[in-house]
């Protein structure tokens, strides 16, 4: 299953491979992407992993669809 990650279009760091640098850049610019995303797509316990990933992917798609000039998605093949 594909996993979607959310980032801003100007963040040069990868949100998995360089998470500390990615987060420092994000917070340093006042974006608070993780905080904003958590408000829209909070973790739900008890879901199957695939179902939870589909919910996360849908939330990432929503962020990008509503703010394409600011957010972009990164796709990781599992």
N, CA, C and O of each residue as an XYZ file, in Angstrom:
312
protein
N       0.847     -1.179      0.000
C       0.000      0.000      0.000
C       0.892      1.242      0.000
O       1.932      1.285      0.658
N       0.468      2.221     -0.736
C       1.200      3.479     -0.772
C       0.924      4.285      0.491
O      -0.196      4.306      1.000
N       1.954      4.938      0.980
C       1.838      5.823      2.138
C       2.094      7.242      1.665
O       3.072      7.503      0.965
N       1.215      8.158      2.049
C       1.379      9.556      1.679
C       1.914     10.330      2.877
O       1.498     10.118      4.016
N       2.837     11.221      2.591
C       3.380     12.126      3.598
C       3.080     13.544      3.153
O       3.010     13.830      1.958
N       2.906     14.421      4.113
C       2.613     15.825      3.828
C       3.835     16.673      4.131
O       4.506     16.484      5.146
N       4.111     17.601      3.243
C       5.179     18.560      3.468
C       4.801     19.872      2.786
O       3.842     19.926      2.015
N       5.546     20.910      3.071
C       5.317     22.182      2.389
C       6.181     22.218      1.132
O       7.212     21.551      1.055
N       5.756     22.992      0.166
C       6.462     23.020     -1.117
C       7.879     23.567     -0.993
O       8.727     23.277     -1.837
N       8.148     24.356      0.047
C       9.470     24.964      0.177
C      10.416     24.238      1.134
O      11.565     24.647      1.300
N       9.937     23.164      1.762
C      10.802     22.459      2.718
C      11.731     21.529      1.939
O      11.267     20.605      1.272
N      13.049     21.773      2.021
C      13.990     20.970      1.228
C      14.312     19.603      1.835
O      15.014     18.802      1.218
N      13.808     19.336      3.029
C      14.159     18.104      3.729
C      13.061     17.061      3.604
O      11.880     17.390      3.489
N      13.468     15.804      3.628
C      12.521     14.696      3.516
C      11.931     14.402      4.895
O      12.677     14.277      5.867
N      10.606     14.291      4.996
C       9.976     14.119      6.303
C      10.213     12.764      6.968
O       9.787     12.568      8.107
N      10.864     11.843      6.309
C      11.232     10.583      6.953
C      12.745     10.507      7.120
O      13.246     10.319      8.228
N      13.461     10.653      6.024
C      14.914     10.496      6.046
C      15.625     11.592      6.834
O      16.697     11.357      7.392
N      15.041     12.780      6.884
C      15.654     13.920      7.568
C      14.634     14.589      8.492
O      14.464     15.808      8.466
N      13.964     13.779      9.305
C      12.838     14.286     10.104
C      13.233     15.447     11.009
O      12.471     16.406     11.129
N      14.387     15.394     11.642
C      14.773     16.489     12.536
C      14.968     17.789     11.769
O      14.482     18.837     12.193
N      15.669     17.732     10.653
C      15.873     18.934      9.836
C      14.541     19.405      9.247
O      14.252     20.600      9.205
N      13.729     18.424      8.789
C      12.423     18.760      8.228
C      11.581     19.502      9.263
O      10.992     20.541      8.964
N      11.528     18.964     10.477
C      10.716     19.565     11.540
C      11.277     20.925     11.967
O      10.511     21.861     12.198
N      12.591     21.041     12.071
C      13.201     22.336     12.419
C      12.845     23.402     11.380
O      12.507     24.529     11.739
N      12.921     23.050     10.098
C      12.551     23.981      9.032
C      11.084     24.366      9.154
O      10.733     25.544      9.085
N      10.237     23.369      9.334
C       8.793     23.582      9.420
C       8.441     24.499     10.598
O       7.703     25.470     10.434
N       8.962     24.193     11.757
C       8.668     25.010     12.945
C       9.311     26.386     12.843
O       8.721     27.385     13.255
N      10.514     26.436     12.296
C      11.210     27.712     12.137
C      10.473     28.693     11.250
O      10.624     29.907     11.393
N       9.681     28.171     10.339
C       8.882     29.024      9.454
C       7.451     29.214      9.974
O       6.624     29.855      9.325
N       7.177     28.650     11.146
C       5.861     28.830     11.761
C       4.739     28.028     11.125
O       3.566     28.345     11.323
N       5.081     26.985     10.357
C       4.051     26.239      9.643
C       3.286     25.280     10.553
O       2.066     25.156     10.438
N       3.987     24.611     11.445
C       3.371     23.643     12.377
C       2.545     22.594     11.629
O       1.417     22.289     12.015
N       3.116     22.052     10.563
C       2.413     21.094      9.717
C       1.941     19.876     10.499
O       0.791     19.463     10.357
N       2.805     19.296     11.318
C       2.402     18.113     12.082
C       1.242     18.418     13.017
O       0.306     17.627     13.135
N       1.304     19.547     13.670
C       0.224     19.946     14.592
C      -1.087     20.153     13.835
O      -2.141     19.692     14.273
N      -1.019     20.835     12.717
C      -2.223     21.084     11.919
C      -2.808     19.782     11.375
O      -4.023     19.586     11.364
N      -1.924     18.902     10.927
C      -2.389     17.635     10.387
C      -3.032     16.772     11.471
O      -4.047     16.121     11.226
N      -2.454     16.766     12.649
C      -2.986     15.960     13.758
C      -4.388     16.416     14.161
O      -5.189     15.607     14.629
N      -4.685     17.682     13.987
C      -6.023     18.181     14.312
C      -7.073     17.672     13.328
O      -8.234     17.477     13.691
N      -6.661     17.461     12.099
C      -7.588     17.023     11.054
C      -7.647     15.500     10.964
O      -8.707     14.935     10.698
N      -6.531     14.846     11.181
C      -6.455     13.392     11.037
C      -5.867     12.771     12.304
O      -4.768     12.217     12.272
N      -6.595     12.863     13.415
C      -6.061     12.290     14.655
C      -5.951     10.771     14.553
O      -6.721     10.126     13.842
N      -4.994     10.221     15.265
C      -4.820      8.769     15.279
C      -6.040      8.117     15.920
O      -6.538      8.581     16.946
N      -6.502      7.063     15.317
C      -7.649      6.327     15.841
C      -7.176      4.910     16.146
O      -6.698      4.202     15.260
N      -7.311      4.510     17.387
C      -6.887      3.166     17.744
C      -7.966      2.168     17.377
O      -9.150      2.502     17.322
N      -7.547      0.949     17.129
C      -8.495     -0.107     16.816
C      -8.748     -0.306     15.334
O      -9.432     -1.256     14.953
N      -8.215      0.560     14.491
C      -8.377      0.376     13.052
C      -7.290     -0.565     12.537
O      -6.191     -0.615     13.089
N      -7.596     -1.292     11.504
C      -6.575     -2.084     10.834
C      -5.562     -1.123     10.217
O      -5.914     -0.007      9.835
N      -4.319     -1.553     10.123
C      -3.268     -0.687      9.591
C      -3.625     -0.135      8.207
O      -3.410      1.046      7.935
N      -4.163     -0.977      7.347
C      -4.518     -0.532      5.994
C      -5.609      0.525      6.026
O      -5.565      1.491      5.264
N      -6.578      0.348      6.899
C      -7.666      1.327      7.003
C      -7.145      2.653      7.555
O      -7.530      3.723      7.085
N      -6.275      2.574      8.548
C      -5.691      3.797      9.097
C      -4.867      4.516      8.036
O      -4.924      5.741      7.937
N      -4.100      3.767      7.237
C      -3.291      4.387      6.190
C      -4.172      5.035      5.133
O      -3.837      6.107      4.627
N      -5.292      4.405      4.789
C      -6.225      5.022      3.823
C      -6.756      6.346      4.361
O      -6.893      7.309      3.606
N      -7.057      6.405      5.656
C      -7.531      7.651      6.264
C      -6.452      8.730      6.234
O      -6.735      9.891      5.940
N      -5.230      8.346      6.536
C      -4.115      9.303      6.487
C      -3.921      9.796      5.055
O      -3.777     10.996      4.822
N      -3.918      8.874      4.104
C      -3.735      9.263      2.699
C      -4.829     10.226      2.239
O      -4.553     11.188      1.522
N      -6.058      9.966      2.650
C      -7.169     10.850      2.275
C      -6.989     12.236      2.882
O      -7.276     13.241      2.231
N      -6.515     12.295      4.122
C      -6.288     13.593      4.769
C      -5.160     14.356      4.069
O      -5.261     15.568      3.879
N      -4.101     13.663      3.690
C      -3.008     14.309      2.949
C      -3.545     14.857      1.631
O      -3.257     15.996      1.264
N      -4.323     14.049      0.925
C      -4.917     14.520     -0.342
C      -5.777     15.764     -0.130
O      -5.753     16.681     -0.952
N      -6.529     15.802      0.956
C      -7.359     16.974      1.259
C      -6.504     18.214      1.490
O      -6.811     19.283      0.963
N      -5.439     18.082      2.269
C      -4.547     19.220      2.513
C      -4.007     19.763      1.194
O      -4.024     20.971      0.959
N      -3.533     18.876      0.345
C      -2.938     19.296     -0.929
C      -3.996     19.889     -1.857
O      -3.745     20.888     -2.532
N      -5.172     19.279     -1.890
C      -6.249     19.775     -2.757
C      -6.688     21.181     -2.341
O      -6.960     22.030     -3.190
N      -6.753     21.419     -1.032
C      -7.229     22.711     -0.536
C      -6.146     23.789     -0.547
O      -6.461     24.978     -0.572
N      -4.883     23.389     -0.530
C      -3.767     24.347     -0.477
C      -2.625     23.908     -1.389
O      -1.510     23.702     -0.910
N      -2.873     23.758     -2.695
C      -1.837     23.220     -3.586
C      -0.617     24.126     -3.732
O       0.461     23.659     -4.099
N      -0.775     25.390     -3.453
C       0.366     26.302     -3.547
C       1.259     26.230     -2.305
O       2.355     26.790     -2.297
N       0.795     25.544     -1.261
C       1.536     25.506      0.003
C       1.988     24.096      0.380
O       3.102     23.915      0.871
N       1.131     23.096      0.155
C       1.450     21.717      0.547
C       1.659     20.835     -0.673
O       1.118     21.085     -1.750
N       2.456     19.803     -0.474
C       2.608     18.767     -1.481
C       2.694     17.425     -0.772
O       3.006     17.357      0.417
N       2.416     16.368     -1.509
C       2.504     15.045     -0.905
C       3.712     14.317     -1.454
O       4.147     14.522     -2.587
N       4.223     13.472     -0.610
C       5.314     12.569     -0.977
C       4.720     11.164     -0.887
O       4.077     10.814      0.103
N       4.941     10.374     -1.921
C       4.392      9.022     -1.962
C       5.514      8.021     -1.721
O       6.565      8.063     -2.361
N       5.259      7.127     -0.782
C       6.205      6.067     -0.472
C       5.504      4.743     -0.735
O       4.434      4.482     -0.186
N       6.103      3.911     -1.570
C       5.564      2.577     -1.837
C       6.035      1.636     -0.746
O       7.230      1.509     -0.476
N       5.072      0.986     -0.130
C       5.406      0.016      0.921
C       5.762     -1.323      0.330
O       6.069     -2.261      1.066
